Amino acid sequence: MEVAKEWEVWVEAWWEENITQEIAQEDVRDQAGWEIWAKLLTLEQKQIDLVRQQVAIQAQAVEATNDNCQILDTLLGLVVMCASPTAPSLSMTPQGPLYLPNTLQQAPTWAWEEVS
């Protein structure tokens, strides 16, 4: 009976020690998990900040493009306003090669005479 009692005391001590170790290990794992979550949240915040910066840069690029379009529209308007009324319309495309009057070169009349 004495051996059984000692065995029971030993098993209870082992059980308590085992539970204490498991709780300590669980606490360590929980702490490590919280540290990983903290690092993950920090990385996620950095990613969000970078995306915000990227969006801001893209917005500046779009704004610059819109400004450039307005400048080009203004210049085109000035060209149209200052164009000569006899100039061909900017909206018309040439239907063939463009020849200005008196620019066609013809062979001189002496070239057609036969040399005897």
C-alpha positions in Angstrom: 0.0 0.0 0.0 2.9 2.3 0.8 4.3 1.8 -2.7 1.0 2.6 -4.4 0.7 5.7 -2.3 4.3 6.8 -3.3 3.5 6.0 -6.9 0.4 8.1 -6.8 2.3 11.0 -5.2 5.0 10.6 -7.9 2.4 10.6 -10.7 0.7 13.7 -9.3 4.0 15.5 -9.1 4.9 14.4 -12.6 1.5 15.5 -13.8 1.8 18.9 -12.2 5.3 19.4 -13.5 4.2 18.3 -17.0 1.2 20.8 -16.9 3.5 23.6 -15.6 5.9 22.9 -18.5 3.1 22.8 -21.0 1.7 26.1 -19.7 5.2 27.7 -19.8 5.7 26.4 -23.4 2.3 27.6 -24.4 3.1 31.1 -23.0 6.4 31.1 -24.9 4.5 30.1 -28.1 1.9 32.8 -27.5 4.6 35.4 -26.9 6.3 34.4 -30.1 3.0 34.4 -31.9 2.3 38.0 -30.7 5.7 39.1 -31.8 5.1 37.6 -35.2 1.7 39.4 -35.4 3.3 42.7 -34.4 6.0 42.3 -37.1 3.3 41.4 -39.6 1.2 44.4 -38.7 4.2 46.6 -39.0 4.9 45.2 -42.5 1.3 45.7 -43.5 1.4 49.3 -42.3 4.5 49.9 -44.4 2.8 48.3 -47.4 -0.2 50.6 -46.9 2.1 53.6 -46.7 3.9 52.6 -49.8 0.6 52.1 -51.7 -0.5 55.6 -50.6 2.7 57.1 -51.8 2.3 55.3 -55.1 -1.2 56.6 -55.5 0.0 60.1 -54.7 2.7 59.8 -57.4 0.3 58.5 -59.9 -2.2 61.3 -59.1 0.6 63.8 -59.7 1.5 62.1 -63.0 -2.2 62.3 -64.1 -2.4 65.9 -63.1 0.7 66.7 -65.0 -0.7 64.9 -68.1 -3.9 66.8 -67.8 -2.0 70.1 -67.5 0.1 69.2 -70.6 -3.1 68.4 -72.5 -4.5 71.8 -71.6 -1.2 73.4 -72.8 -1.3 71.5 -76.0 -5.0 72.4 -76.6 -4.1 76.0 -76.0 -1.2 75.9 -78.5 -3.4 74.1 -81.1 -6.1 76.8 -80.6 -3.5 79.5 -81.1 -2.3 77.8 -84.3 -5.8 77.6 -85.6 -6.6 81.2 -84.7 -3.4 82.5 -86.4 -3.7 80.3 -89.5 -4.1 82.1 -92.8 -7.6 81.8 -94.2 -6.2 80.6 -97.5 -4.2 77.8 -95.8 -5.7 74.3 -96.3 -7.9 73.2 -93.5 -6.2 71.3 -90.7 -9.1 68.8 -90.7 -8.8 68.0 -94.4 -6.4 65.3 -95.4 -4.7 65.5 -98.7 -6.3 63.3 -101.4 -3.0 62.7 -103.2 0.5 64.1 -103.5 0.5 67.8 -102.8 1.9 69.9 -105.7 2.0 73.6 -105.5 1.4 75.6 -108.7 4.3 76.1 -111.1 6.4 73.5 -109.3 6.0 70.7 -111.8 9.2 70.5 -113.8 8.9 70.0 -117.5 11.7 69.2 -119.8 12.9 72.2 -121.8 11.8 72.3 -125.4 15.3 71.9 -126.7 15.4 68.5 -125.0 12.7 67.3 -127.3 14.4 68.3 -130.5 16.3 65.6 -132.3 19.9 66.1 -132.6 20.9 65.5 -136.2 
